[in-house]
Amino acid sequence: MDPAAQTRDLAGWYSNTTVSSSSEEILSTTFAQAKCLLHELLKPRDYDTLFPPTPTTTTTPTTTATTTPNVAQHVSNHTIFDVHSALKDAQAVYEDRTGQTTDPLQTTATSTGHPAAAAPSKSGGARIRHWLVGLSEKLLYYSNVFDVLAQHHPEYVALAWGTLKFLFIAVINHATTVSKLSASVSEIADLLPQHSLHVILYPTAEMQMAVARLYACILRFFLSALQWYSDSRATHALKSIFQPWDIRFKGEREAVAAAAQQVERLADVALKAEVRDTRLEVVRGRADWEIIRREMSELRDENRRWHELLNENFQGLQGSILGTSDRPFSWSNV
């Protein structure tokens, strides 16, 4: 393959030479692609929940018309960081309403594999909730023992124990959702600047589309989390039974993780292509330097030959002049 063609092929993996844009323009274009992808996935009402449209007012001499911008202009004043900020606000409102914190740093894992409830606050409701979650975890941990005991008189115990076990599972499901939602929101918040840097460093069409898909998945997860934080306590009780974390959020969270891995793979390939291209540049530079070194050596040899030739001619001329001056003067030589 022609080295120049190979360089162009490698450069296409980590740079976009056809478009020269600033970092803000690259991020704006990528987010616009994410909005178009998200608009195809969500219902218009859910889309408006994330990005409320801003009506534009057109004034004429006789009438005043109000129009709604199209999809391309729909969220021109909003970014994914604004959505994350709105989600954190909703999370803070939920914490104030329930009297507990959803900070994942304040939660601990139990031996059952379920995340423990959030650390209790000083309010009575939070203490009762924390006690109830702890009791549920302990009883479910020994559920196999209680299942065996219930078989002694199943006509009396089985129905009651099954009902209690169902309620305990609902309590654990709610605590799991609270803990994993908070942890996921924090993890995604850490992902955003990293992948924004990826698309700035490698502004190729493939990277922009991969980051746009990641943004779309993140926004879809943010919408589900925002709706959950806005639900009432009764709705949370029902969703802990019919829509636990594994059913409601796990798929969307895994989609975010898969999209993030795709961005990481593209960034890894782009880095390898850039390193390979740099190596080819070093090889070409070394070859050019060898040519220059060879030419400089030839010039030094040529210069040395000319210098020796001039020295010989000068010495010969000097010898002839000195030989003439050493002879005695005679009129016959005149």
C-alpha positions as CSV (number, residue, x, y, z in Angstrom):
1,M,0.0,0.0,0.0
2,D,1.1,3.5,-0.8
3,P,2.4,5.1,2.5
4,A,0.5,8.3,1.8
5,A,-2.8,6.2,1.3
6,Q,-2.0,4.3,4.5
7,T,-1.6,7.5,6.4
8,R,-4.9,8.8,5.1
9,D,-6.6,5.6,6.1
10,L,-5.1,5.7,9.6
11,A,-5.9,9.4,10.0
12,G,-9.6,8.7,9.3
13,W,-9.8,6.6,12.5
14,Y,-8.8,9.4,14.8
15,S,-9.3,12.7,13.0
16,N,-11.8,14.5,10.8
17,T,-9.8,16.6,8.3
18,T,-12.8,17.6,6.3
19,V,-14.4,19.6,9.1
20,S,-12.5,22.0,11.3
21,S,-14.7,22.7,14.4
22,S,-14.2,23.9,17.9
23,S,-14.9,21.7,20.9
24,E,-18.2,23.5,21.5
25,E,-19.4,22.8,18.0
26,I,-18.4,19.2,18.1
27,L,-20.3,18.6,21.4
28,S,-23.3,20.6,20.1
29,T,-23.4,18.5,16.9
30,T,-23.1,15.3,18.9
31,F,-25.8,16.2,21.3
32,A,-28.1,17.2,18.4
33,Q,-27.6,13.7,16.9
34,A,-28.5,12.3,20.3
35,K,-31.7,14.3,20.5
36,C,-32.8,13.1,17.1
37,L,-32.2,9.5,18.1
38,L,-34.0,10.0,21.4
39,H,-37.0,11.6,19.6
40,E,-37.4,8.4,17.6
41,L,-37.4,6.3,20.7
42,L,-39.6,8.3,23.1
43,K,-43.2,9.4,23.0
44,P,-43.6,13.2,22.3
45,R,-44.9,13.7,25.9
46,D,-41.9,11.9,27.4
47,Y,-39.6,13.9,25.1
48,D,-41.2,17.1,26.3
49,T,-40.6,16.1,29.9
50,L,-36.9,16.1,29.3
51,F,-36.7,19.1,27.0
52,P,-39.7,21.4,27.4
53,P,-40.2,23.2,24.1
54,T,-39.7,27.0,24.1
55,P,-42.5,28.7,22.0
56,T,-41.3,31.4,19.7
57,T,-43.5,34.5,19.3
58,T,-43.8,36.2,16.0
59,T,-45.2,39.7,16.0
60,T,-46.9,41.3,13.0
61,P,-48.6,44.7,12.8
62,T,-52.0,43.1,13.3
63,T,-51.4,39.7,14.9
64,T,-49.1,37.9,17.3
65,A,-48.3,34.3,16.4
66,T,-46.8,31.7,18.6
67,T,-45.1,28.7,17.1
68,T,-43.4,25.7,18.5
69,P,-39.9,24.9,17.2
70,N,-39.2,21.6,15.3
71,V,-37.1,18.8,16.5
72,A,-33.8,20.3,15.4
73,Q,-34.6,23.5,17.3
74,H,-36.5,21.9,20.1
75,V,-33.8,21.8,22.8
76,S,-31.3,24.3,21.5
77,N,-31.0,25.8,25.0
78,H,-30.6,22.5,26.9
79,T,-27.7,20.1,27.2
80,I,-27.3,16.7,28.8
81,F,-25.8,18.4,31.8
82,D,-29.0,20.4,32.3
83,V,-30.9,17.1,32.3
84,H,-28.6,15.7,34.9
85,S,-28.9,18.8,37.0
86,A,-32.7,18.5,36.9
87,L,-32.5,14.8,37.9
88,K,-30.3,15.7,40.9
89,D,-32.9,18.3,41.9
90,A,-35.6,15.7,41.7
91,Q,-33.5,13.4,43.7
92,A,-32.9,16.0,46.4
93,V,-36.7,16.6,46.5
94,Y,-37.2,12.9,47.0
95,E,-34.7,12.9,49.8
96,D,-36.4,15.8,51.6
97,R,-39.8,14.2,51.2
98,T,-38.7,10.8,52.5
99,G,-36.2,12.0,55.1
100,Q,-33.4,9.8,53.8
101,T,-30.3,10.1,51.8
102,T,-29.7,8.2,48.5
103,D,-25.9,8.8,48.6
104,P,-24.4,5.4,47.5
105,L,-21.3,6.2,49.8
106,Q,-23.6,5.9,52.8
107,T,-25.0,2.5,51.9
108,T,-23.6,-0.9,52.7
109,A,-24.0,-4.3,51.1
110,T,-25.4,-7.2,53.0
111,S,-24.5,-10.9,52.7
112,T,-27.7,-11.5,50.7
113,G,-26.4,-9.5,47.8
114,H,-29.0,-6.8,48.2
115,P,-27.9,-3.2,48.8
116,A,-28.8,-2.0,52.3
117,A,-31.2,0.8,52.8
118,A,-30.0,4.4,52.9
119,A,-28.5,5.6,56.1
120,P,-31.3,6.6,58.4
121,S,-31.9,10.2,59.3
122,K,-33.2,11.6,62.6
123,S,-36.8,11.5,61.4
124,G,-39.0,8.8,62.8
125,G,-40.2,7.7,59.4
126,A,-36.7,7.2,58.1
127,R,-35.8,5.2,61.2
128,I,-38.8,3.0,60.8
129,R,-38.0,2.5,57.1
130,H,-34.4,1.6,57.9
131,W,-35.6,-0.9,60.6
132,L,-38.1,-2.5,58.3
133,V,-35.5,-2.9,55.5
134,G,-33.1,-4.5,58.0
135,L,-35.7,-6.8,59.3
136,S,-36.7,-7.9,55.8
137,E,-33.1,-8.6,54.9
138,K,-32.6,-10.8,57.9
139,L,-35.9,-12.7,57.5
140,L,-35.2,-13.3,53.8
141,Y,-31.7,-14.4,54.6
142,Y,-33.2,-17.2,56.7
143,S,-36.2,-17.7,54.3
144,N,-35.1,-21.3,53.5
145,V,-35.4,-22.2,57.2
146,F,-38.8,-20.6,57.5
147,D,-39.9,-22.4,54.3
148,V,-39.0,-25.7,56.0
149,L,-40.8,-24.7,59.2
150,A,-43.9,-23.7,57.3
151,Q,-44.2,-27.2,55.9
152,H,-45.0,-28.5,59.4
153,H,-48.5,-27.1,59.3
154,P,-48.9,-25.7,55.8
155,E,-52.7,-25.3,56.1
156,Y,-52.1,-22.7,58.8
157,V,-48.6,-21.2,58.2
158,A,-48.0,-21.3,54.4
159,L,-50.4,-18.6,53.4
160,A,-49.3,-16.2,56.2
161,W,-45.6,-16.8,55.6
162,G,-46.1,-16.4,51.8
163,T,-47.8,-13.1,52.4
164,L,-45.1,-11.8,54.7
165,K,-42.4,-13.0,52.4
166,F,-44.1,-11.2,49.5
167,L,-44.2,-8.0,51.5
168,F,-40.6,-8.4,52.6
169,I,-39.5,-8.8,49.0
170,A,-41.3,-5.6,48.1
171,V,-39.5,-3.7,50.8
172,I,-36.1,-5.1,49.6
173,N,-37.1,-4.2,46.0
174,H,-37.7,-0.6,46.9
175,A,-34.5,-0.3,48.8
176,T,-32.6,-1.9,45.9
177,T,-34.1,0.6,43.5
178,V,-33.3,3.6,45.7
179,S,-29.7,2.5,46.1
180,K,-29.0,1.4,42.6
181,L,-30.6,4.5,41.1
182,S,-28.4,6.8,43.2
183,A,-25.3,4.8,42.3
184,S,-26.2,4.7,38.6
185,V,-26.8,8.5,38.5
186,S,-23.4,9.1,40.1
187,E,-21.6,6.7,37.8
188,I,-23.2,8.3,34.7
189,A,-22.3,11.7,35.9
190,D,-18.7,10.6,36.0
191,L,-19.0,9.2,32.4
192,L,-20.2,12.4,30.8
193,P,-17.0,14.5,30.9
194,Q,-14.9,11.4,29.9
195,H,-16.8,10.6,26.8
196,S,-17.2,14.3,25.9
197,L,-13.4,14.4,25.9
198,H,-13.3,11.3,23.7
199,V,-15.4,12.9,21.0
200,I,-13.3,16.1,21.2
201,L,-10.0,14.2,20.9
202,Y,-11.3,11.9,18.1
203,P,-14.0,13.9,16.2
204,T,-14.7,11.2,13.6
205,A,-18.2,10.4,12.3
206,E,-18.2,7.0,14.0
207,M,-17.1,8.4,17.3
208,Q,-19.8,11.2,17.2
209,M,-22.5,8.7,16.4
210,A,-21.3,6.3,19.2
211,V,-21.3,9.2,21.7
212,A,-24.7,10.3,20.4
213,R,-26.1,6.8,21.0
214,L,-24.6,6.9,24.5
215,Y,-26.2,10.2,25.2
216,A,-29.5,8.9,24.0
217,C,-29.3,5.9,26.3
218,I,-28.3,8.1,29.2
219,L,-31.2,10.5,28.6
220,R,-33.6,7.6,28.4
221,F,-32.4,6.3,31.7
222,F,-32.5,9.8,33.2
223,L,-36.2,10.1,32.1
224,S,-37.1,6.9,33.8
225,A,-35.3,7.9,37.0
226,L,-36.9,11.4,36.9
227,Q,-40.3,9.8,36.6
228,W,-39.6,7.5,39.5
229,Y,-38.4,10.2,41.8
230,S,-41.6,12.2,40.9
231,D,-43.9,9.3,41.8
232,S,-45.9,9.3,45.1
233,R,-45.3,6.8,47.9
234,A,-48.3,4.7,46.9
235,T,-46.9,4.5,43.3
236,H,-43.5,3.5,44.7
237,A,-45.2,0.7,46.8
238,L,-46.9,-0.7,43.7
239,K,-43.7,-0.3,41.5
240,S,-41.7,-2.1,44.1
241,I,-43.9,-5.1,43.4
242,F,-44.6,-4.9,39.7
243,Q,-41.6,-2.8,38.4
244,P,-38.5,-3.6,40.6
245,W,-35.1,-2.6,39.5
246,D,-34.4,-5.7,37.4
247,I,-37.6,-5.2,35.4
248,R,-37.8,-1.4,35.1
249,F,-34.2,0.0,35.1
250,K,-31.8,-2.9,34.6
251,G,-32.2,-3.0,30.8
252,E,-31.7,0.7,30.4
253,R,-28.7,0.7,32.7
254,E,-27.1,-2.1,30.7
255,A,-27.8,-0.2,27.5
256,V,-25.9,2.7,28.9
257,A,-23.0,0.4,29.9
258,A,-23.0,-1.2,26.4
259,A,-22.9,2.2,24.7
260,A,-20.1,3.3,26.9
261,Q,-18.1,0.2,26.1
262,Q,-18.6,0.9,22.4
263,V,-17.2,4.4,22.9
264,E,-14.3,3.0,24.8
265,R,-13.5,0.5,22.1
266,L,-13.6,3.2,19.4
267,A,-11.3,5.4,21.5
268,D,-8.9,2.5,21.9
269,V,-8.9,1.8,18.2
270,A,-8.4,5.5,17.5
271,L,-5.5,5.6,19.9
272,K,-3.9,2.6,18.2
273,A,-4.3,4.2,14.8
274,E,-2.9,7.5,16.0
275,V,0.1,5.7,17.5
276,R,0.6,3.7,14.3
277,D,0.4,6.8,12.2
278,T,2.9,8.5,14.5
279,R,5.3,5.5,14.1
280,L,5.0,5.8,10.3
281,E,5.8,9.5,10.6
282,V,8.8,8.6,12.7
283,V,9.9,6.0,10.1
284,R,9.5,8.5,7.3
285,G,11.3,11.2,9.2
286,R,14.1,8.7,9.9
287,A,14.3,7.9,6.2
288,D,14.4,11.5,5.3
289,W,17.1,12.1,7.8
290,E,19.2,9.3,6.4
291,I,18.9,10.9,3.0
292,I,19.9,14.3,4.4
293,R,22.8,12.7,6.3
294,R,24.0,10.9,3.2
295,E,23.9,14.2,1.2
296,M,25.7,16.0,4.0
297,S,28.4,13.3,4.0
298,E,28.8,13.6,0.2
299,L,29.0,17.4,0.5
300,R,31.6,17.0,3.2
301,D,33.6,14.6,1.0
302,E,33.3,17.0,-1.9
303,N,34.3,19.9,0.2
304,R,37.3,18.0,1.5
305,R,38.4,17.2,-2.1
306,W,38.1,20.8,-3.1
307,H,40.0,21.8,0.0
308,E,42.8,19.4,-0.8
309,L,42.9,20.5,-4.4
310,L,43.1,24.1,-3.4
311,N,45.8,23.4,-0.9
312,E,47.9,21.6,-3.6
313,N,47.4,24.4,-6.1
314,F,48.3,27.0,-3.4
315,Q,51.3,25.1,-2.3
316,G,52.5,24.7,-5.9
317,L,52.0,28.4,-6.6
318,Q,53.7,29.3,-3.3
319,G,56.6,27.0,-4.2
320,S,57.0,28.5,-7.6
321,I,57.0,32.0,-6.1
322,L,59.5,31.1,-3.5
323,G,61.7,29.3,-6.0
324,T,61.9,32.4,-8.1
325,S,62.7,34.7,-5.2
326,D,65.5,32.5,-3.9
327,R,67.6,32.7,-7.2
328,P,70.4,35.4,-7.3
329,F,69.8,38.5,-9.3
330,S,71.3,38.7,-12.7
331,W,70.9,41.1,-15.6
332,S,70.8,38.2,-17.9
333,N,67.6,37.2,-16.2
334,V,66.1,40.5,-17.1
